[in-house]
Amino acid sequence: MLRKKTRAIDRGDIKAFLGSGCQFEGTLNFEEIVRLDGIFTGKITSKDALIIGPDAHINADIDVGHLVLSGKFKGDIRASLKVELRVPAQVEGNIYTPSISIEEGVQINGSIRMSEPDKPSSEKPPEKKKAGKVS
């Protein structure tokens, strides 16, 4: 379920959890909200929210709706709604999102590309003006 607006995430909203001390390697696809506090290597895909806790070590490519990141991360992040980087987050990789918040003290080694949220397809691109002579 794709949420149009981000909202505060409640503990009760979390549907799956990878705890500290656990390791997982592979592909994770999910609906609703997932929290990772362990070690994850692979690929993560969802239209919903992913929370990466402060003790997590993630080496993955992520494509989610909303990301809240506090742990160590290496890879590329694509978030269709928002990325929140919270202390003590350490990011090594590229971030693509229309909205981002970064707490003071977060470390980022990579690039951030921001785009506008998807616009309705009814909008037409502006017409090009033809070059002409001025008399």
C-alpha positions, 0 to 999 in steps of 0.5 A: 500500500503506497502512502501519499503522505509520510506519518510517524511510525508506531511500533505496532505498525511494524509487521516484520523485524530482523533483530540485532545479532541476526544475519540475512542475505538475499532479496526482501520484498514486503508490504507494510512496515519492516524494521532491520536491526541486524546484518542484511546483504542483498536487495530490498524492495517495497512501496512502504516504509523501511526502518533501519535501526542504529545497530544495523549493518546493511549492504544492499540496494534499497527501493522503498516508499519511505526510509528511516535510517540510523545504522550503517549502510552501503549501497544505493537508496531509492525512496519514492516518498522520503528518506530520514537520516538519523544519528548515528547513521553512516551512508556510503552510496547514492540517495535518490528521493524527492524529500530528505531530512538529515540530522546533524552528525550523520555521515554521508559519502555519496551523492543525493539526487532530489526529484519532484514527486510524480506529477499528473500526466495531464500536464503538458510540457511547455511549447518551444518558441521558434527563433525569429528575426527582430525587425 
